Amino acid sequence: MDDIDQHLISLLRQNARMNIADLAHKLGVSRGTVNNRLRKLEDSQVIVGYTIKLRPDAEPERIKAWMGVLIEGNTTRQVIASLLGEPGVVALHDTNGRWDLLAEIEASSMKELSDVLERVRLISGIRSTETNIHLATYR
């Protein structure tokens, strides 16, 4: 990736719905160049999707939590595959420190959260977990 690709990605991070003409204008290149670069970034899976971000208070009834996961032995790949298949896990992060993985979890109720936690704890290869419920966001 060159500077134009980096700038293109930066613009899309700010507004993934920005149209091709506006992107081209801001980058100082033609619309065809933007289209070609986007296609190459998507084909090479540098860009794997487009999404929206909601204000933290836009879904006040949604329960969010973080789960630290300690993996047993050499089962990291199997555990990751299982966690990625769990619908309640919205993101999964490899990390260092006390936990091997950090899972972001979302649920529509405490019952649903309990069900997600129960399913995760049953995954073979997980030694232990610790879950923290998100209470507020300040930034």
TITOR-435278 format. One record per residue (C-alpha): residue number from 1; residue in one letter; x, y, z. Coordinates in nm, 2 decimals. Layout:
REM residues N
<rec><num>NUM</num><residuo>A</residuo><X>X</X><Y>Y</Y><Z>Z</Z></rec>
...
//
This chain:
REM residues 139
<rec><num>1</num><residuo>M</residuo><X>0.00</X><Y>0.00</Y><Z>0.00</Z></rec>
<rec><num>2</num><residuo>D</residuo><X>0.12</X><Y>0.34</Y><Z>-0.08</Z></rec>
<rec><num>3</num><residuo>D</residuo><X>0.03</X><Y>0.69</Y><Z>0.06</Z></rec>
<rec><num>4</num><residuo>I</residuo><X>-0.28</X><Y>0.72</Y><Z>-0.16</Z></rec>
<rec><num>5</num><residuo>D</residuo><X>-0.41</X><Y>0.38</Y><Z>-0.04</Z></rec>
<rec><num>6</num><residuo>Q</residuo><X>-0.34</X><Y>0.48</Y><Z>0.32</Z></rec>
<rec><num>7</num><residuo>H</residuo><X>-0.52</X><Y>0.81</Y><Z>0.27</Z></rec>
<rec><num>8</num><residuo>L</residuo><X>-0.81</X><Y>0.64</Y><Z>0.10</Z></rec>
<rec><num>9</num><residuo>I</residuo><X>-0.85</X><Y>0.40</Y><Z>0.40</Z></rec>
<rec><num>10</num><residuo>S</residuo><X>-0.83</X><Y>0.69</Y><Z>0.64</Z></rec>
<rec><num>11</num><residuo>L</residuo><X>-1.11</X><Y>0.87</Y><Z>0.45</Z></rec>
<rec><num>12</num><residuo>L</residuo><X>-1.33</X><Y>0.56</Y><Z>0.45</Z></rec>
<rec><num>13</num><residuo>R</residuo><X>-1.27</X><Y>0.51</Y><Z>0.83</Z></rec>
<rec><num>14</num><residuo>Q</residuo><X>-1.41</X><Y>0.86</Y><Z>0.88</Z></rec>
<rec><num>15</num><residuo>N</residuo><X>-1.71</X><Y>0.80</Y><Z>0.65</Z></rec>
<rec><num>16</num><residuo>A</residuo><X>-1.75</X><Y>0.46</Y><Z>0.48</Z></rec>
<rec><num>17</num><residuo>R</residuo><X>-2.03</X><Y>0.60</Y><Z>0.27</Z></rec>
<rec><num>18</num><residuo>M</residuo><X>-1.83</X><Y>0.88</Y><Z>0.11</Z></rec>
<rec><num>19</num><residuo>N</residuo><X>-1.90</X><Y>0.86</Y><Z>-0.27</Z></rec>
<rec><num>20</num><residuo>I</residuo><X>-1.63</X><Y>0.80</Y><Z>-0.53</Z></rec>
<rec><num>21</num><residuo>A</residuo><X>-1.63</X><Y>1.15</Y><Z>-0.66</Z></rec>
<rec><num>22</num><residuo>D</residuo><X>-1.57</X><Y>1.30</Y><Z>-0.32</Z></rec>
<rec><num>23</num><residuo>L</residuo><X>-1.30</X><Y>1.05</Y><Z>-0.25</Z></rec>
<rec><num>24</num><residuo>A</residuo><X>-1.13</X><Y>1.13</Y><Z>-0.58</Z></rec>
<rec><num>25</num><residuo>H</residuo><X>-1.15</X><Y>1.50</Y><Z>-0.51</Z></rec>
<rec><num>26</num><residuo>K</residuo><X>-1.00</X><Y>1.47</Y><Z>-0.16</Z></rec>
<rec><num>27</num><residuo>L</residuo><X>-0.72</X><Y>1.24</Y><Z>-0.29</Z></rec>
<rec><num>28</num><residuo>G</residuo><X>-0.65</X><Y>1.45</Y><Z>-0.60</Z></rec>
<rec><num>29</num><residuo>V</residuo><X>-0.70</X><Y>1.15</Y><Z>-0.84</Z></rec>
<rec><num>30</num><residuo>S</residuo><X>-0.96</X><Y>1.04</Y><Z>-1.09</Z></rec>
<rec><num>31</num><residuo>R</residuo><X>-1.27</X><Y>0.84</Y><Z>-1.00</Z></rec>
<rec><num>32</num><residuo>G</residuo><X>-1.14</X><Y>0.55</Y><Z>-1.20</Z></rec>
<rec><num>33</num><residuo>T</residuo><X>-0.82</X><Y>0.55</Y><Z>-0.99</Z></rec>
<rec><num>34</num><residuo>V</residuo><X>-1.03</X><Y>0.54</Y><Z>-0.67</Z></rec>
<rec><num>35</num><residuo>N</residuo><X>-1.25</X><Y>0.25</Y><Z>-0.81</Z></rec>
<rec><num>36</num><residuo>N</residuo><X>-0.94</X><Y>0.05</Y><Z>-0.91</Z></rec>
<rec><num>37</num><residuo>R</residuo><X>-0.77</X><Y>0.10</Y><Z>-0.58</Z></rec>
<rec><num>38</num><residuo>L</residuo><X>-1.08</X><Y>0.01</Y><Z>-0.39</Z></rec>
<rec><num>39</num><residuo>R</residuo><X>-1.12</X><Y>-0.31</Y><Z>-0.60</Z></rec>
<rec><num>40</num><residuo>K</residuo><X>-0.76</X><Y>-0.40</Y><Z>-0.54</Z></rec>
<rec><num>41</num><residuo>L</residuo><X>-0.79</X><Y>-0.34</Y><Z>-0.16</Z></rec>
<rec><num>42</num><residuo>E</residuo><X>-1.10</X><Y>-0.55</Y><Z>-0.15</Z></rec>
<rec><num>43</num><residuo>D</residuo><X>-0.97</X><Y>-0.83</Y><Z>-0.37</Z></rec>
<rec><num>44</num><residuo>S</residuo><X>-0.65</X><Y>-0.86</Y><Z>-0.16</Z></rec>
<rec><num>45</num><residuo>Q</residuo><X>-0.87</X><Y>-0.85</Y><Z>0.15</Z></rec>
<rec><num>46</num><residuo>V</residuo><X>-0.71</X><Y>-0.55</Y><Z>0.30</Z></rec>
<rec><num>47</num><residuo>I</residuo><X>-1.07</X><Y>-0.41</Y><Z>0.31</Z></rec>
<rec><num>48</num><residuo>V</residuo><X>-1.29</X><Y>-0.69</Y><Z>0.42</Z></rec>
<rec><num>49</num><residuo>G</residuo><X>-1.62</X><Y>-0.50</Y><Z>0.47</Z></rec>
<rec><num>50</num><residuo>Y</residuo><X>-1.79</X><Y>-0.17</Y><Z>0.55</Z></rec>
<rec><num>51</num><residuo>T</residuo><X>-1.98</X><Y>-0.10</Y><Z>0.86</Z></rec>
<rec><num>52</num><residuo>I</residuo><X>-2.15</X><Y>0.17</Y><Z>1.07</Z></rec>
<rec><num>53</num><residuo>K</residuo><X>-2.07</X><Y>0.30</Y><Z>1.41</Z></rec>
<rec><num>54</num><residuo>L</residuo><X>-2.35</X><Y>0.39</Y><Z>1.65</Z></rec>
<rec><num>55</num><residuo>R</residuo><X>-2.34</X><Y>0.63</Y><Z>1.94</Z></rec>
<rec><num>56</num><residuo>P</residuo><X>-2.29</X><Y>0.43</Y><Z>2.26</Z></rec>
<rec><num>57</num><residuo>D</residuo><X>-2.62</X><Y>0.55</Y><Z>2.39</Z></rec>
<rec><num>58</num><residuo>A</residuo><X>-2.81</X><Y>0.47</Y><Z>2.06</Z></rec>
<rec><num>59</num><residuo>E</residuo><X>-2.89</X><Y>0.12</Y><Z>2.19</Z></rec>
<rec><num>60</num><residuo>P</residuo><X>-2.92</X><Y>0.17</Y><Z>2.56</Z></rec>
<rec><num>61</num><residuo>E</residuo><X>-3.10</X><Y>-0.17</Y><Z>2.61</Z></rec>
<rec><num>62</num><residuo>R</residuo><X>-2.81</X><Y>-0.36</Y><Z>2.45</Z></rec>
<rec><num>63</num><residuo>I</residuo><X>-2.57</X><Y>-0.53</Y><Z>2.70</Z></rec>
<rec><num>64</num><residuo>K</residuo><X>-2.20</X><Y>-0.52</Y><Z>2.62</Z></rec>
<rec><num>65</num><residuo>A</residuo><X>-1.93</X><Y>-0.71</Y><Z>2.80</Z></rec>
<rec><num>66</num><residuo>W</residuo><X>-1.57</X><Y>-0.80</Y><Z>2.76</Z></rec>
<rec><num>67</num><residuo>M</residuo><X>-1.44</X><Y>-1.15</Y><Z>2.84</Z></rec>
<rec><num>68</num><residuo>G</residuo><X>-1.08</X><Y>-1.24</Y><Z>2.90</Z></rec>
<rec><num>69</num><residuo>V</residuo><X>-1.01</X><Y>-1.59</Y><Z>2.79</Z></rec>
<rec><num>70</num><residuo>L</residuo><X>-0.72</X><Y>-1.81</Y><Z>2.91</Z></rec>
<rec><num>71</num><residuo>I</residuo><X>-0.64</X><Y>-2.09</Y><Z>2.66</Z></rec>
<rec><num>72</num><residuo>E</residuo><X>-0.53</X><Y>-2.43</Y><Z>2.77</Z></rec>
<rec><num>73</num><residuo>G</residuo><X>-0.23</X><Y>-2.58</Y><Z>2.60</Z></rec>
<rec><num>74</num><residuo>N</residuo><X>-0.18</X><Y>-2.55</Y><Z>2.23</Z></rec>
<rec><num>75</num><residuo>T</residuo><X>-0.55</X><Y>-2.51</Y><Z>2.13</Z></rec>
<rec><num>76</num><residuo>T</residuo><X>-0.55</X><Y>-2.14</Y><Z>2.03</Z></rec>
<rec><num>77</num><residuo>R</residuo><X>-0.66</X><Y>-2.19</Y><Z>1.67</Z></rec>
<rec><num>78</num><residuo>Q</residuo><X>-0.95</X><Y>-2.42</Y><Z>1.77</Z></rec>
<rec><num>79</num><residuo>V</residuo><X>-1.06</X><Y>-2.18</Y><Z>2.05</Z></rec>
<rec><num>80</num><residuo>I</residuo><X>-1.05</X><Y>-1.89</Y><Z>1.81</Z></rec>
<rec><num>81</num><residuo>A</residuo><X>-1.25</X><Y>-2.08</Y><Z>1.55</Z></rec>
<rec><num>82</num><residuo>S</residuo><X>-1.51</X><Y>-2.17</Y><Z>1.81</Z></rec>
<rec><num>83</num><residuo>L</residuo><X>-1.54</X><Y>-1.82</Y><Z>1.95</Z></rec>
<rec><num>84</num><residuo>L</residuo><X>-1.57</X><Y>-1.67</Y><Z>1.60</Z></rec>
<rec><num>85</num><residuo>G</residuo><X>-1.86</X><Y>-1.90</Y><Z>1.54</Z></rec>
<rec><num>86</num><residuo>E</residuo><X>-2.04</X><Y>-1.78</Y><Z>1.86</Z></rec>
<rec><num>87</num><residuo>P</residuo><X>-2.31</X><Y>-1.52</Y><Z>1.76</Z></rec>
<rec><num>88</num><residuo>G</residuo><X>-2.27</X><Y>-1.33</Y><Z>2.08</Z></rec>
<rec><num>89</num><residuo>V</residuo><X>-1.90</X><Y>-1.26</Y><Z>2.02</Z></rec>
<rec><num>90</num><residuo>V</residuo><X>-1.89</X><Y>-0.94</Y><Z>1.81</Z></rec>
<rec><num>91</num><residuo>A</residuo><X>-1.51</X><Y>-0.91</Y><Z>1.80</Z></rec>
<rec><num>92</num><residuo>L</residuo><X>-1.22</X><Y>-1.11</Y><Z>1.91</Z></rec>
<rec><num>93</num><residuo>H</residuo><X>-0.87</X><Y>-0.98</Y><Z>2.00</Z></rec>
<rec><num>94</num><residuo>D</residuo><X>-0.54</X><Y>-1.15</Y><Z>2.05</Z></rec>
<rec><num>95</num><residuo>T</residuo><X>-0.36</X><Y>-0.98</Y><Z>2.34</Z></rec>
<rec><num>96</num><residuo>N</residuo><X>-0.08</X><Y>-1.02</Y><Z>2.59</Z></rec>
<rec><num>97</num><residuo>G</residuo><X>-0.08</X><Y>-1.01</Y><Z>2.97</Z></rec>
<rec><num>98</num><residuo>R</residuo><X>-0.31</X><Y>-1.21</Y><Z>3.19</Z></rec>
<rec><num>99</num><residuo>W</residuo><X>-0.55</X><Y>-1.32</Y><Z>2.91</Z></rec>
<rec><num>100</num><residuo>D</residuo><X>-0.47</X><Y>-1.49</Y><Z>2.58</Z></rec>
<rec><num>101</num><residuo>L</residuo><X>-0.78</X><Y>-1.34</Y><Z>2.41</Z></rec>
<rec><num>102</num><residuo>L</residuo><X>-1.02</X><Y>-1.06</Y><Z>2.47</Z></rec>
<rec><num>103</num><residuo>A</residuo><X>-1.38</X><Y>-1.12</Y><Z>2.34</Z></rec>
<rec><num>104</num><residuo>E</residuo><X>-1.63</X><Y>-0.84</Y><Z>2.29</Z></rec>
<rec><num>105</num><residuo>I</residuo><X>-1.98</X><Y>-0.97</Y><Z>2.37</Z></rec>
<rec><num>106</num><residuo>E</residuo><X>-2.32</X><Y>-0.82</Y><Z>2.30</Z></rec>
<rec><num>107</num><residuo>A</residuo><X>-2.66</X><Y>-0.94</Y><Z>2.41</Z></rec>
<rec><num>108</num><residuo>S</residuo><X>-3.01</X><Y>-0.81</Y><Z>2.42</Z></rec>
<rec><num>109</num><residuo>S</residuo><X>-3.09</X><Y>-0.93</Y><Z>2.77</Z></rec>
<rec><num>110</num><residuo>M</residuo><X>-2.92</X><Y>-1.07</Y><Z>3.08</Z></rec>
<rec><num>111</num><residuo>K</residuo><X>-3.06</X><Y>-1.41</Y><Z>3.00</Z></rec>
<rec><num>112</num><residuo>E</residuo><X>-2.90</X><Y>-1.39</Y><Z>2.65</Z></rec>
<rec><num>113</num><residuo>L</residuo><X>-2.57</X><Y>-1.28</Y><Z>2.80</Z></rec>
<rec><num>114</num><residuo>S</residuo><X>-2.59</X><Y>-1.57</Y><Z>3.05</Z></rec>
<rec><num>115</num><residuo>D</residuo><X>-2.65</X><Y>-1.81</Y><Z>2.76</Z></rec>
<rec><num>116</num><residuo>V</residuo><X>-2.36</X><Y>-1.67</Y><Z>2.56</Z></rec>
<rec><num>117</num><residuo>L</residuo><X>-2.13</X><Y>-1.70</Y><Z>2.86</Z></rec>
<rec><num>118</num><residuo>E</residuo><X>-2.24</X><Y>-2.06</Y><Z>2.92</Z></rec>
<rec><num>119</num><residuo>R</residuo><X>-2.17</X><Y>-2.16</Y><Z>2.56</Z></rec>
<rec><num>120</num><residuo>V</residuo><X>-1.83</X><Y>-2.00</Y><Z>2.56</Z></rec>
<rec><num>121</num><residuo>R</residuo><X>-1.73</X><Y>-2.17</Y><Z>2.89</Z></rec>
<rec><num>122</num><residuo>L</residuo><X>-1.81</X><Y>-2.51</Y><Z>2.73</Z></rec>
<rec><num>123</num><residuo>I</residuo><X>-1.57</X><Y>-2.46</Y><Z>2.45</Z></rec>
<rec><num>124</num><residuo>S</residuo><X>-1.29</X><Y>-2.72</Y><Z>2.46</Z></rec>
<rec><num>125</num><residuo>G</residuo><X>-0.95</X><Y>-2.56</Y><Z>2.52</Z></rec>
<rec><num>126</num><residuo>I</residuo><X>-1.06</X><Y>-2.27</Y><Z>2.74</Z></rec>
<rec><num>127</num><residuo>R</residuo><X>-0.90</X><Y>-2.29</Y><Z>3.08</Z></rec>
<rec><num>128</num><residuo>S</residuo><X>-1.08</X><Y>-2.00</Y><Z>3.24</Z></rec>
<rec><num>129</num><residuo>T</residuo><X>-1.26</X><Y>-1.67</Y><Z>3.16</Z></rec>
<rec><num>130</num><residuo>E</residuo><X>-1.34</X><Y>-1.35</Y><Z>3.33</Z></rec>
<rec><num>131</num><residuo>T</residuo><X>-1.63</X><Y>-1.13</Y><Z>3.22</Z></rec>
<rec><num>132</num><residuo>N</residuo><X>-1.67</X><Y>-0.75</Y><Z>3.28</Z></rec>
<rec><num>133</num><residuo>I</residuo><X>-2.00</X><Y>-0.58</Y><Z>3.19</Z></rec>
<rec><num>134</num><residuo>H</residuo><X>-1.97</X><Y>-0.24</Y><Z>3.01</Z></rec>
<rec><num>135</num><residuo>L</residuo><X>-2.14</X><Y>0.03</Y><Z>3.22</Z></rec>
<rec><num>136</num><residuo>A</residuo><X>-2.05</X><Y>0.36</Y><Z>3.05</Z></rec>
<rec><num>137</num><residuo>T</residuo><X>-1.85</X><Y>0.51</Y><Z>2.77</Z></rec>
<rec><num>138</num><residuo>Y</residuo><X>-1.68</X><Y>0.85</Y><Z>2.82</Z></rec>
<rec><num>139</num><residuo>R</residuo><X>-1.51</X><Y>0.89</Y><Z>2.48</Z></rec>
//
